[in-house]
């Protein structure tokens, strides 16, 4: 019994030491951090203030969040242009000075740009949080909402319109909170396991089985809610950037042109500026052989926007903003 107890104690000690060392490695190699509920409602959650986020699995970046828990050098006193979106706009894969919001700030220095893009926040979450975001940050001129798809899900749009969309949960206390805070390796292991499970399930499920092409009336109601929540004194810009898909010969595959046209048409009806990055990304690839997505440590064109994608987006947004009547 004594020998078994010693062996067990040594095994536990070795496991604990391994987790500690692995957690130190995770802090440098790929630390996602801890997110907390956003009391303002501008987003479902935010990162803890001044939190470190590191990435070496997709791009290379080591960043500190601002006082509000978002990826900005600092929070300005007055916000002229508010950017909302998903992990593409959160941009933890690249240097903070090279993401779309920072480059846009440099291109239109007469305006202050503030980015509250955060992972997991697709256009549905952004639309659901839009009114609270306006109340919280009071942008004076523009609100930019990013999306990587215009083929929206009917069920999700209806939930936003009816106010029934569930918020993304956060673990701010209890065992899960302390595990994330003091042993980040466990969170990384859990996330990798979940990613494998989801990938396996995705292979078993028919493509597109959860999404349907929206009808004009539902899309119209969804976009009308977004425009209305912005207020009459602000201009809503919806930024669409298609994902990178290459065929066997290395040519970019065009996205669903009918869906893009429908979305664009309804935006025009609602006085919403629709910025479609399709041609910009195609031109970048055809003229310079550069893709807007992917990194040297990912598959070709796989994953989030890279520095070139962010740069093109900032240039296009700056052009749209400068051409708008002042």
C-alpha positions in Angstrom: 0.0 0.0 0.0 2.8 2.4 0.9 4.6 1.7 -2.4 1.3 2.3 -4.3 0.8 5.6 -2.5 4.3 6.7 -3.4 3.9 5.8 -7.0 0.6 7.6 -7.1 2.0 10.7 -5.5 4.9 10.8 -7.9 2.6 10.4 -10.9 0.4 13.2 -9.6 3.4 15.4 -9.0 4.8 14.6 -12.5 1.5 15.4 -14.1 1.2 18.7 -12.2 4.7 19.7 -13.2 4.0 18.8 -16.8 0.9 21.0 -16.8 2.8 23.9 -15.3 5.5 23.7 -17.9 2.9 23.3 -20.7 1.0 26.3 -19.4 4.1 28.4 -19.5 4.7 27.3 -23.1 1.0 28.0 -24.0 1.4 31.6 -22.7 4.1 32.2 -25.3 2.9 29.9 -28.1 -0.9 30.3 -28.2 -2.7 32.0 -25.2 -6.3 32.9 -25.9 -6.9 34.3 -22.4 -10.2 34.6 -20.4 -13.3 36.3 -21.6 -15.9 37.9 -19.4 -19.5 39.0 -19.9 -19.7 42.5 -21.3 -22.1 44.4 -19.0 -22.6 47.1 -21.6 -24.1 44.7 -24.1 -21.9 46.1 -26.9 -20.6 42.6 -27.4 -21.6 39.3 -25.7 -18.3 39.1 -24.0 -14.9 40.9 -24.0 -11.4 40.0 -22.8 -10.1 41.0 -19.4 -8.6 44.5 -19.5 -5.0 44.7 -20.6 -4.9 40.9 -21.2 -2.1 39.2 -23.1 -3.0 37.2 -26.3 -0.4 35.3 -28.1 -0.5 33.4 -31.4 2.0 31.2 -33.1 -0.4 28.6 -34.5 -1.9 30.9 -37.2 0.2 33.9 -37.9 2.6 35.3 -35.3 1.5 38.0 -32.8 1.8 38.9 -29.1 -0.8 41.6 -28.1 -2.2 43.3 -25.1 -5.9 44.2 -25.1 -6.9 47.7 -24.2 -8.7 48.9 -21.0 -12.1 47.7 -22.4 -10.8 44.3 -23.4 -10.5 44.8 -27.1 -7.6 44.8 -29.6 -6.7 48.5 -29.7 -3.6 50.4 -28.6 -5.9 52.5 -26.4 -9.5 53.6 -26.0 -10.2 57.1 -27.5 -12.3 59.6 -25.7 -14.4 60.2 -28.8 -15.2 57.4 -31.4 -16.0 58.5 -34.9 -15.8 55.1 -36.6 -16.9 52.0 -34.7 -15.8 48.6 -36.1 -17.7 45.5 -35.1 -17.1 42.0 -36.3 -15.7 38.5 -35.7 -12.3 37.1 -35.1 -11.3 38.5 -38.5 -11.7 42.0 -37.2 -10.3 41.1 -33.8 -7.2 40.3 -35.7 -5.0 38.6 -33.0 -3.0 36.9 -35.8 -1.1 40.0 -36.8 0.7 42.9 -35.3 -1.7 45.4 -33.7 -0.4 48.3 -35.9 -1.2 46.3 -39.1 -4.9 45.4 -38.6 -7.7 47.0 -40.5 -8.7 49.4 -37.8 -5.2 50.7 -37.2 -4.4 51.1 -40.9 -7.8 52.9 -41.4 -7.0 55.2 -38.5 -3.7 56.2 -40.3 -5.5 56.7 -43.7 -8.2 58.9 -42.2 -6.5 60.7 -39.4 -9.3 63.2 -39.1 -11.4 60.4 -37.6 -10.8 58.2 -34.6 -11.4 54.5 -35.2 -12.3 52.0 -32.4 -12.5 48.2 -33.0 -14.7 46.0 -30.8 -14.4 43.0 -33.1 -14.2 39.8 -31.0 -14.1 36.1 -31.9 -17.4 34.2 -32.2 -19.3 37.4 -33.1 -20.8 36.8 -36.5 -23.1 39.3 -38.2 -26.0 37.9 -36.1 -24.3 38.7 -32.8 -23.2 42.1 -34.1 -26.8 42.9 -35.2 -28.1 41.8 -31.9 -25.6 44.0 -30.0 -25.7 47.0 -32.3 -28.0 49.2 -30.4 -26.1 48.7 -27.1 -22.8 49.3 -29.0 -24.2 52.7 -30.2 -25.3 53.6 -26.7 -21.9 52.6 -25.2 -19.5 54.2 -27.7 -21.7 56.8 -29.3 -19.8 56.8 -32.7 -20.2 60.2 -34.4 -20.0 59.1 -38.1 -19.8 55.5 -39.1 -20.5 51.9 -37.9 -18.7 49.2 -39.8 -20.0 45.6 -39.4 -17.9 42.9 -40.8 -19.2 39.6 -42.3 -17.5 36.8 -44.2 -20.9 35.6 -45.6 -24.0 37.1 -47.2 -25.8 33.7 -47.3 -27.5 34.2 -44.0 -29.4 31.7 -41.9 -33.1 32.2 -41.6 -33.4 30.9 -38.1 -30.6 33.1 -36.8 -32.0 36.2 -38.5 -35.5 35.5 -37.0 -33.9 35.2 -33.5 -32.2 38.5 -33.9 -35.4 40.2 -35.1 -37.5 38.7 -32.3 -34.9 39.4 -29.6 -34.4 35.7 -28.8 -30.8 35.2 -29.9 -28.8 33.6 -27.1 -25.6 35.4 -25.9 -22.3 33.6 -25.9 -21.6 32.4 -22.3 -18.5 33.3 -20.2 -17.0 31.6 -17.2 -16.3 34.3 -14.7 -16.2 32.3 -11.5 -16.0 28.8 -10.3 -13.7 25.9 -11.4 -13.7 26.7 -15.1 -12.6 30.3 -14.4 -9.7 29.3 -12.3 -8.6 26.6 -14.7 -8.5 29.1 -17.5 -6.6 31.6 -15.4 -4.0 29.5 -13.7 -3.7 26.5 -16.0 -4.2 27.6 -19.6 -2.8 24.4 -20.9 -6.0 22.6 -19.9 -8.1 25.1 -21.9 -5.9 24.6 -25.0 -6.1 20.8 -24.7 -9.9 21.0 -24.3 -10.2 23.4 -27.3 -8.1 21.1 -29.5 -10.2 18.1 -28.6 -13.4 20.0 -29.4 -12.0 21.2 -32.7 -11.3 17.6 -33.7 -14.7 16.5 -32.6 -16.4 19.2 -34.6 -14.3 18.5 -37.6 -15.3 14.9 -37.5 -19.0 15.8 -37.1 -18.7 18.3 -40.0 -17.5 15.5 -42.3 -20.6 13.4 -41.4 -23.1 16.2 -41.9 -24.2 17.3 -45.4 -22.7 20.6 -46.5 -25.1 23.5 -46.1 -27.7 21.5 -44.2 -28.0 24.2 -41.5 -28.2 27.2 -43.7 -30.6 28.3 -46.4 -30.6 31.1 -48.9 -32.6 34.0 -47.4 -35.6 35.4 -48.9 -35.7 39.1 -49.6 -38.4 39.9 -47.1 -36.6 38.4 -44.1 -33.3 39.8 -45.1 -34.9 43.2 -45.5 -36.4 43.1 -42.0 -33.0 42.0 -40.6 -31.1 44.8 -42.3 -33.8 47.3 -41.5 -33.3 46.5 -37.8 -29.5 47.0 -38.1 -30.0 50.3 -39.9 -32.6 51.5 -37.4 -30.4 50.6 -34.4 -27.6 52.7 -35.7 -29.6 55.9 -35.5 -30.3 58.4 -38.3 -27.1 60.4 -37.6 -24.8 57.5 -38.3 -24.0 55.7 -41.5 -24.0 51.9 -41.4 -21.4 50.1 -43.6 -21.5 46.4 -44.0 -18.1 45.0 -44.9 -18.2 41.7 -46.8 -15.0 39.7 -47.4 -15.4 36.3 -49.1 -13.2 33.4 -48.0 -10.4 32.2 -50.1 -11.2 29.1 -52.1 -8.9 27.8 -54.9 -9.6 25.3 -57.6 -7.2 22.5 -58.6 -5.4 24.9 -61.0 -4.9 27.6 -58.4 -7.7 30.0 -59.5 -9.9 31.8 -57.1 -13.4 30.4 -57.0 -16.1 33.1 -57.1 -18.7 33.1 -54.4 -22.4 32.9 -54.9 -23.0 35.9 -57.1 -26.8 35.7 -56.7 -26.6 35.9 -52.9 -24.2 38.9 -53.1 -26.5 40.7 -55.5 -29.5 40.1 -53.3 -27.7 41.3 -50.2 -26.3 44.4 -52.1 -29.8 45.2 -53.5 -31.4 45.2 -50.1 -28.6 47.3 -48.6 -29.2 49.9 -51.3 -32.9 49.9 -50.4 -32.1 50.5 -46.8 -29.5 53.2 -47.4 -26.7 50.9 -46.1 -23.3 51.1 -47.7 -22.3 47.6 -48.8 -18.6 47.1 -49.3 -17.8 43.9 -51.2 -14.1 42.9 -51.1 -14.4 40.2 -53.8 -12.8 42.2 -56.6 -10.2 43.8 -54.4 -9.0 40.3 -53.2 -9.1 39.0 -56.8 -7.0 41.8 -58.0 -4.5 41.3 -55.2 -4.1 37.7 -56.2 -4.1 38.1 -60.0 -1.6 41.1 -60.0 0.6 40.2 -57.0 0.0 36.4 -56.4 -1.0 37.3 -52.8 -4.0 35.8 -51.0 -6.0 37.8 -48.4 -6.3 34.9 -46.1 -3.8 32.5 -44.6 -0.3 32.5 -43.1 3.1 30.8 -43.5 2.1 28.4 -40.7 -1.3 27.5 -42.2 -2.6 25.9 -45.3 -2.7 28.0 -48.5 -5.4 30.6 -48.1 -6.7 28.9 -45.0 -8.0 30.8 -41.9 -8.2 34.4 -41.0 -7.4 37.6 -42.9 -3.7 38.3 -43.1 -1.9 41.6 -43.2 -2.6 42.0 -46.9 -6.3 41.3 -46.5 -6.4 43.9 -43.6 -4.5 46.4 -45.7 -6.9 46.1 -48.6 -9.9 46.4 -46.4 -8.6 49.5 -44.7 -7.8 51.1 -48.1 -11.3 50.3 -49.4 -13.1 51.6 -46.3 -11.0 54.8 -46.4 -12.1 55.3 -50.0 -15.7 54.8 -49.2 -15.6 57.1 -46.2 -13.8 59.9 -48.1 -16.3 59.7 -50.9 -19.3 59.9 -48.5 -21.0 63.3 -48.3 -19.7 65.1 -45.2 
